[in-house]
Amino acid sequence: MLAVSLLGLSVIYFHTGHLDVTTENYFLVVNSGMLRGLSSFLLGILAYRVYLKIQSMKPSMFVGNLLETGTVLLVLATLSNRSELHSALDFLTPIVFLLVVVVFALESGTLSAGLKKLNYLGEISYSIYLNQITVSQVLILVLVAERIPEIPMVWLLSIFLGTLILYPCHTYEYIENPLRRKFRLRSSPDA
């Protein structure tokens, strides 16, 4: 799986020089966005398989902290050492995030223990995914329609993230959950 994934990422990287692709076609039939998605999906499967193999070797809190700190530093190094929009580090990023998934899935360090407190965000993640474009488009419309002067990026990001969490909380509670319960009742053998 790793070889197939790296092959797919290599095809993209050597054709375009980066992995920021969506619509380009290679060899007239292979869509770059689909190839990138498939390659990343295979890395996700690989991460899960690695996790299943090593989950019984639960590291100590000390080792877990070292692993988590190391992966966070690796992510920061990968992202902060980019000199331009597209970088040779684009190719390494999917592999770095494979390591992040495996290390944090072990839940053996202080950081992952703290992240458990954010489980609710995992529950509403589908609502967040479904509502992200709506929230961003509405914010853009409001900012343009109201002719609001330039807002510092920190404030804009704070408004966006706050809205992106609050709005899906409501859609999850009042739309997604009731529909899920309704469809579960319909699909149960007793119904």
C-alpha positions as CSV (number, residue, x, y, z in Angstrom):
1,M,0.0,0.0,0.0
2,L,2.8,2.4,0.8
3,A,4.5,1.7,-2.5
4,V,1.2,2.3,-4.4
5,S,0.5,5.4,-2.5
6,L,4.0,6.8,-3.0
7,L,3.8,5.9,-6.7
8,G,0.6,7.9,-7.0
9,L,2.0,10.9,-5.2
10,S,5.2,10.6,-7.2
11,V,3.2,10.8,-10.5
12,I,1.5,13.9,-9.3
13,Y,4.6,15.5,-7.9
14,F,6.8,14.9,-11.0
15,H,4.1,16.1,-13.4
16,T,3.2,19.3,-11.6
17,G,6.1,19.9,-9.0
18,H,3.6,19.9,-6.1
19,L,0.6,18.1,-4.7
20,D,-1.9,21.0,-4.8
21,V,-3.9,19.5,-7.7
22,T,-7.5,18.9,-8.4
23,T,-8.5,18.9,-12.1
24,E,-5.4,18.1,-14.1
25,N,-5.5,14.8,-16.1
26,Y,-2.5,12.6,-16.7
27,F,-2.3,10.2,-19.6
28,L,-5.7,11.5,-20.7
29,V,-7.6,9.3,-18.1
30,V,-6.1,9.7,-14.6
31,N,-7.5,12.7,-12.7
32,S,-4.9,14.2,-10.4
33,G,-7.4,15.0,-7.6
34,M,-8.7,11.4,-7.6
35,L,-5.1,10.0,-7.7
36,R,-4.2,12.2,-4.7
37,G,-7.3,11.2,-2.9
38,L,-6.7,7.5,-3.5
39,S,-3.0,7.8,-2.5
40,S,-3.9,9.6,0.7
41,F,-6.7,7.1,1.4
42,L,-4.2,4.2,1.1
43,L,-2.0,6.0,3.5
44,G,-4.9,6.2,5.9
45,I,-5.5,2.4,5.6
46,L,-1.8,1.9,6.2
47,A,-1.9,4.1,9.3
48,Y,-4.8,2.0,10.6
49,R,-3.0,-1.3,9.9
50,V,0.1,0.0,11.6
51,Y,-1.9,1.1,14.6
52,L,-3.6,-2.3,14.9
53,K,-0.2,-4.0,14.9
54,I,1.4,-1.8,17.6
55,Q,-1.6,-0.9,19.8
56,S,-0.8,-3.6,22.2
57,M,2.7,-2.1,22.8
58,K,1.2,0.8,24.7
59,P,4.2,3.2,25.3
60,S,4.7,4.7,28.7
61,M,3.6,8.3,29.3
62,F,7.2,9.5,29.0
63,V,7.7,7.7,25.6
64,G,4.2,8.8,24.5
65,N,5.1,12.5,25.3
66,L,8.4,12.1,23.4
67,L,6.5,10.6,20.4
68,E,3.8,13.2,20.4
69,T,6.2,16.1,20.9
70,G,8.4,14.7,18.1
71,T,5.5,14.4,15.6
72,V,4.2,17.9,16.5
73,L,7.7,19.3,15.9
74,L,8.0,17.4,12.6
75,V,4.7,18.9,11.5
76,L,5.7,22.4,12.5
77,A,9.1,21.9,10.7
78,T,7.4,20.7,7.6
79,L,4.9,23.5,7.5
80,S,7.2,26.4,8.6
81,N,10.1,25.5,6.3
82,R,8.0,26.1,3.2
83,S,9.6,29.0,1.3
84,E,6.8,29.4,-1.2
85,L,3.3,28.3,-2.0
86,H,4.5,25.0,-3.4
87,S,7.4,23.2,-1.9
88,A,9.4,19.9,-2.1
89,L,8.0,19.4,1.4
90,D,4.6,18.8,-0.2
91,F,5.7,15.3,-1.0
92,L,6.6,14.6,2.6
93,T,3.5,16.0,4.2
94,P,1.2,13.0,3.6
95,I,3.8,10.7,5.2
96,V,4.3,13.1,8.1
97,F,0.5,13.1,8.7
98,L,0.5,9.3,8.6
99,L,2.9,9.4,11.5
100,V,0.7,11.9,13.3
101,V,-2.3,9.6,13.0
102,V,-0.5,6.5,14.2
103,V,1.2,8.3,17.2
104,F,-1.9,10.1,18.4
105,A,-4.1,7.0,17.9
106,L,-2.0,5.3,20.6
107,E,-3.2,8.0,23.1
108,S,-0.2,7.6,25.3
109,G,0.9,11.1,25.8
110,T,-0.3,14.2,27.6
111,L,-1.3,16.0,24.5
112,S,-3.5,13.1,23.2
113,A,-5.0,12.8,26.7
114,G,-5.9,16.5,26.5
115,L,-7.4,16.1,23.1
116,K,-9.8,13.5,24.4
117,K,-11.7,16.4,26.0
118,L,-12.5,17.6,22.4
119,N,-14.5,14.4,21.6
120,Y,-17.6,16.4,21.0
121,L,-15.9,18.0,18.0
122,G,-15.5,14.5,16.6
123,E,-19.2,13.8,17.1
124,I,-20.2,17.0,15.2
125,S,-17.4,16.7,12.6
126,Y,-19.8,15.6,9.8
127,S,-21.9,18.7,10.5
128,I,-18.8,20.8,10.5
129,Y,-17.8,19.3,7.2
130,L,-21.3,19.9,5.7
131,N,-21.5,23.5,7.0
132,Q,-18.0,24.8,6.4
133,I,-18.7,26.2,2.9
134,T,-22.0,27.8,4.0
135,V,-20.4,29.5,7.0
136,S,-17.5,30.8,4.9
137,Q,-19.8,32.1,2.1
138,V,-22.1,33.8,4.5
139,L,-19.2,35.5,6.3
140,I,-17.8,36.7,3.0
141,L,-21.3,38.0,1.9
142,V,-21.7,39.8,5.3
143,L,-18.2,41.3,5.1
144,V,-18.7,42.5,1.5
145,A,-22.3,43.6,1.9
146,E,-21.6,45.6,5.0
147,R,-18.4,47.0,3.5
148,I,-16.6,46.1,6.7
149,P,-13.1,47.5,6.6
150,E,-10.1,45.2,6.6
151,I,-10.3,42.9,9.6
152,P,-7.1,41.4,11.0
153,M,-6.7,37.8,10.0
154,V,-6.6,36.6,13.6
155,W,-10.1,38.2,14.2
156,L,-11.4,36.9,10.9
157,L,-10.2,33.4,11.7
158,S,-11.6,33.6,15.2
159,I,-15.0,34.6,13.9
160,F,-14.9,31.9,11.3
161,L,-13.9,29.1,13.7
162,G,-16.4,30.2,16.4
163,T,-19.2,30.3,13.9
164,L,-18.0,27.0,12.3
165,I,-18.3,25.3,15.7
166,L,-21.5,27.0,17.0
167,Y,-23.6,26.6,13.8
168,P,-22.9,22.8,13.4
169,C,-23.7,22.3,17.1
170,H,-27.3,23.3,16.3
171,T,-27.5,21.5,12.9
172,Y,-26.2,18.3,14.6
173,E,-28.7,18.6,17.5
174,Y,-31.8,19.7,15.7
175,I,-31.3,18.2,12.2
176,E,-28.7,15.5,12.0
177,N,-29.6,13.6,15.2
178,P,-33.4,13.6,14.7
179,L,-33.0,12.4,11.1
180,R,-30.5,9.7,12.2
181,R,-32.9,8.5,14.8
182,K,-35.8,8.5,12.4
183,F,-33.9,6.5,9.8
184,R,-32.7,4.0,12.4
185,L,-36.2,3.4,13.5
186,R,-37.3,2.9,9.9
187,S,-34.5,0.5,9.1
188,S,-34.9,-1.6,12.2
189,P,-36.4,-5.0,11.7
190,D,-39.1,-4.3,14.3
191,A,-40.5,-1.3,12.4
